[in-house]
């Protein structure tokens, strides 16, 4: 490393491969395994170099870190997470990952729906009304599907230590009015407010979910239920008794 020091350059050794790939991707550099060329000599192509506005060494807590700023590919960045222990770091990491995935799904779908159990309650009310128009056995399946959708707002209320029975009943009444009365159409965006234990307009309050995630979750749950219902028999093999 003394050659880099004498040239006024920063050099790092024993860098993990994942970090090397991230640095190369962000700066536009190319990773070289050797300096040898086809003629047996050592040479270096300047086109393999990356570009960054500033490279500095900064001390964070008890660790020294190399920080790259104003890289060529500005889409790449690093989020530094700090916490009291490993458990807190893992929890913050999961929460941050979920938040970034939600933003990614929202940008992909370009559509959002009201959160707080609003979608499930609206679908439940609609399917219950649809079931009453059928005069066959499909009515029972649709009614049970509508009842199963209410599990989401019920679980949300129970986890917040609220009265799930009262909140879900009031939520269903709101969405029934929104679907049957034109002057109550604004109630379609109402969902659970688990902080105050009441209902609020989640569209206006910004409590939103990407429509793609909502559609996929309902679709996968339905497919899983159908797969379980297709199992009509169970064969159990008892272990053979060892002869003495």
C-alpha positions as CSV (number, residue, x, y, z in Angstrom):
1,X,0.0,0.0,0.0
2,X,3.0,2.4,0.3
3,X,2.8,3.1,-3.4
4,X,-0.7,4.4,-3.1
5,X,0.2,6.4,0.0
6,X,3.2,8.0,-1.8
7,X,0.9,8.8,-4.7
8,X,-1.7,10.4,-2.4
9,X,-4.4,7.8,-3.1
10,X,-6.6,5.8,-0.7
11,X,-6.3,2.0,-1.0
12,X,-8.3,-0.7,0.8
13,X,-7.5,-4.3,1.2
14,X,-9.5,-7.4,2.2
15,X,-12.7,-5.9,0.8
16,X,-15.6,-8.4,0.7
17,X,-16.8,-9.3,-2.8
18,X,-20.3,-7.9,-2.2
19,X,-18.8,-4.5,-1.4
20,X,-16.6,-4.7,-4.4
21,X,-19.6,-5.3,-6.7
22,X,-21.5,-2.4,-5.1
23,X,-18.6,0.0,-5.5
24,X,-18.1,-1.1,-9.1
25,X,-21.8,-0.7,-9.9
26,X,-22.1,2.7,-8.4
27,X,-18.9,4.2,-9.8
28,X,-19.0,2.5,-13.2
29,X,-15.8,0.7,-12.6
30,X,-14.7,-2.8,-13.7
31,X,-13.4,-5.4,-11.3
32,X,-9.9,-6.7,-12.4
33,X,-8.6,-10.0,-11.0
34,X,-5.1,-9.5,-12.4
35,X,-2.9,-6.9,-14.0
36,X,-1.3,-9.3,-16.5
37,X,-2.1,-8.9,-20.2
38,X,-1.9,-11.3,-23.1
39,X,1.8,-10.6,-23.6
40,X,2.8,-11.6,-20.1
41,X,3.4,-8.0,-18.9
42,X,1.5,-5.9,-16.4
43,X,-0.7,-3.2,-17.8
44,X,-3.9,-1.3,-16.9
45,X,-6.7,0.1,-19.1
46,X,-7.9,3.5,-17.9
47,X,-11.4,2.7,-19.1
48,X,-11.8,0.3,-16.2
49,X,-11.7,3.2,-13.7
50,X,-14.8,4.4,-12.0
51,X,-15.8,8.0,-11.3
52,X,-16.9,9.5,-7.9
53,X,-17.0,13.1,-6.8
54,X,-15.5,12.5,-3.4
55,X,-13.9,9.5,-1.6
56,X,-13.2,10.0,2.0
57,X,-12.7,8.1,5.3
58,X,-15.1,8.9,8.1
59,X,-15.4,7.4,11.6
60,X,-18.8,6.2,12.6
61,X,-19.0,5.1,16.2
62,X,-16.0,2.7,16.6
63,X,-15.6,1.9,12.9
64,X,-13.7,3.6,10.1
65,X,-15.7,3.7,6.8
66,X,-14.8,4.6,3.3
67,X,-17.6,6.9,1.9
68,X,-18.1,7.5,-1.8
69,X,-20.1,10.5,-2.8
70,X,-21.5,11.8,-6.1
71,X,-20.9,8.5,-7.9
72,X,-21.5,8.2,-11.7
73,X,-24.6,6.0,-11.1
74,X,-26.5,8.1,-8.6
75,X,-29.3,5.6,-8.3
76,X,-27.1,3.5,-5.9
77,X,-26.9,4.5,-2.3
78,X,-26.2,3.0,1.2
79,X,-28.4,3.4,4.2
80,X,-26.5,3.2,7.5
81,X,-28.5,1.6,10.3
82,X,-27.5,2.0,13.9
83,X,-29.0,0.5,17.1
84,X,-28.4,-0.6,20.6
85,X,-28.1,-4.3,19.8
86,X,-28.3,-6.9,17.1
87,X,-32.0,-7.5,17.7
88,X,-32.9,-3.9,17.2
89,X,-30.8,-3.7,14.1
90,X,-32.5,-6.8,12.6
91,X,-36.0,-5.3,13.4
92,X,-35.1,-1.9,11.8
93,X,-33.6,-3.7,8.8
94,X,-36.9,-5.7,8.3
95,X,-39.0,-2.6,8.7
96,X,-36.9,-0.6,6.3
97,X,-36.9,-3.4,3.8
98,X,-40.7,-3.7,4.0
99,X,-41.1,0.1,3.5
100,X,-38.9,0.1,0.5
101,X,-40.7,-2.8,-1.0
102,X,-44.0,-1.0,-0.5
103,X,-42.7,2.0,-2.3
104,X,-41.4,-0.2,-5.1
105,X,-44.8,-2.0,-5.5
106,X,-46.6,1.4,-5.5
107,X,-44.4,2.7,-8.3
108,X,-44.9,-0.5,-10.3
109,X,-48.7,-0.6,-9.9
110,X,-49.3,3.2,-10.1
111,X,-52.5,2.6,-8.1
112,X,-53.2,2.7,-4.4
113,X,-56.2,1.8,-2.3
114,X,-57.3,2.8,1.2
115,X,-55.8,0.8,4.1
116,X,-57.0,-0.1,7.5
117,X,-59.3,-2.9,6.4
118,X,-61.3,-0.7,4.0
119,X,-60.8,-2.9,1.0
120,X,-61.7,-6.1,2.8
121,X,-64.8,-4.6,4.4
122,X,-66.0,-3.2,1.0
123,X,-65.4,-6.5,-0.7
124,X,-67.3,-8.3,2.1
125,X,-70.3,-6.1,1.8
126,X,-70.4,-6.4,-2.0
127,X,-70.0,-10.2,-2.0
128,X,-72.8,-10.6,0.7
129,X,-75.1,-8.6,-1.5
130,X,-74.1,-10.6,-4.6
131,X,-74.7,-13.9,-2.7
132,X,-78.3,-13.0,-2.0
133,X,-79.0,-12.7,-5.8
134,X,-78.0,-16.3,-6.4
135,X,-80.3,-19.2,-5.9
136,X,-77.8,-22.1,-6.0
137,X,-75.1,-23.6,-3.8
138,X,-72.7,-20.9,-5.0
139,X,-74.5,-18.6,-2.6
140,X,-73.0,-20.4,0.4
141,X,-69.4,-20.3,-1.0
142,X,-69.6,-16.5,-1.8
143,X,-71.1,-15.8,1.7
144,X,-68.3,-17.7,3.4
145,X,-65.7,-15.9,1.3
146,X,-67.2,-12.6,2.3
147,X,-67.1,-13.6,6.0
148,X,-63.5,-14.7,5.7
149,X,-62.4,-11.3,4.3
150,X,-63.5,-9.7,7.6
151,X,-60.6,-11.5,9.4
152,X,-58.2,-8.8,8.3
153,X,-59.9,-5.8,10.1
154,X,-60.7,-8.1,13.1
155,X,-57.1,-9.0,13.5
156,X,-56.0,-5.4,13.1
157,X,-58.4,-4.3,15.8
158,X,-57.4,-7.1,18.2
159,X,-53.7,-6.4,17.7
160,X,-54.3,-2.8,18.7
161,X,-56.3,-3.9,21.8
162,X,-59.5,-2.4,20.5
163,X,-63.1,-3.8,20.4
164,X,-63.0,-5.6,17.1
165,X,-66.7,-6.4,17.1
166,X,-67.9,-2.8,17.4
167,X,-65.3,-1.4,15.0
168,X,-65.9,-4.0,12.3
169,X,-69.7,-3.7,12.6
170,X,-69.4,0.1,12.2
171,X,-67.0,-0.3,9.3
172,X,-69.4,-2.7,7.4
173,X,-72.2,-0.2,8.0
174,X,-70.2,2.6,6.5
175,X,-69.3,0.6,3.4
176,X,-72.8,-0.7,3.0
177,X,-74.1,2.9,3.0
178,X,-71.3,3.9,0.5
179,X,-72.4,1.2,-1.9
180,X,-76.2,1.7,-1.6
181,X,-76.6,5.4,-1.1
182,X,-75.2,7.8,-3.7
183,X,-74.9,10.7,-1.2
184,X,-72.7,8.5,1.0
185,X,-70.2,7.5,-1.6
186,X,-67.4,9.4,0.2
187,X,-67.6,6.7,3.0
188,X,-65.9,4.2,0.6
189,X,-62.5,5.4,1.7
190,X,-63.1,4.9,5.5
191,X,-61.0,2.4,7.4
192,X,-59.8,1.7,10.9
193,X,-57.9,4.3,13.0
194,X,-56.2,2.0,15.5
195,X,-54.6,4.8,17.4
196,X,-57.9,6.4,18.5
197,X,-60.0,3.3,18.1
198,X,-62.4,4.8,15.6
199,X,-63.0,5.1,11.8
200,X,-61.5,7.7,9.6
201,X,-61.1,8.6,5.9
202,X,-57.8,6.8,5.1
203,X,-57.7,8.2,1.6
204,X,-57.6,11.7,3.0
205,X,-55.2,10.7,5.9
206,X,-52.7,9.0,3.6
207,X,-53.1,5.5,5.0
208,X,-52.7,3.8,1.6
209,X,-51.6,0.4,0.2
210,X,-50.5,-0.5,-3.3
211,X,-53.3,-2.1,-5.2
212,X,-50.9,-4.7,-6.7
213,X,-50.0,-6.1,-3.2
214,X,-53.7,-6.2,-2.2
215,X,-54.7,-8.1,-5.3
216,X,-51.9,-10.5,-5.0
217,X,-52.5,-11.2,-1.3
218,X,-56.2,-12.0,-1.9
219,X,-55.4,-14.1,-5.0
220,X,-52.7,-16.2,-3.2
221,X,-54.9,-16.7,-0.2
222,X,-57.8,-17.9,-2.4
223,X,-55.5,-20.3,-4.3
224,X,-54.2,-21.7,-1.1
225,X,-57.7,-22.3,0.2
226,X,-58.7,-24.0,-3.0
227,X,-55.7,-26.2,-2.9
228,X,-56.6,-27.3,0.7
229,X,-60.2,-28.0,-0.3
230,X,-59.1,-30.2,-3.1
231,X,-57.7,-32.7,-0.6
232,X,-60.6,-35.0,-0.2
233,X,-58.8,-38.0,1.5
234,X,-55.9,-38.7,3.8
235,X,-53.9,-41.9,3.8
236,X,-51.8,-42.6,6.9
237,X,-49.2,-45.3,6.9
238,X,-48.4,-46.7,10.3
239,X,-44.8,-47.8,10.9
240,X,-44.1,-51.4,10.6
241,X,-43.7,-53.3,13.9
242,X,-40.3,-54.7,14.3
243,X,-40.3,-58.5,14.8
244,X,-38.5,-59.6,17.9
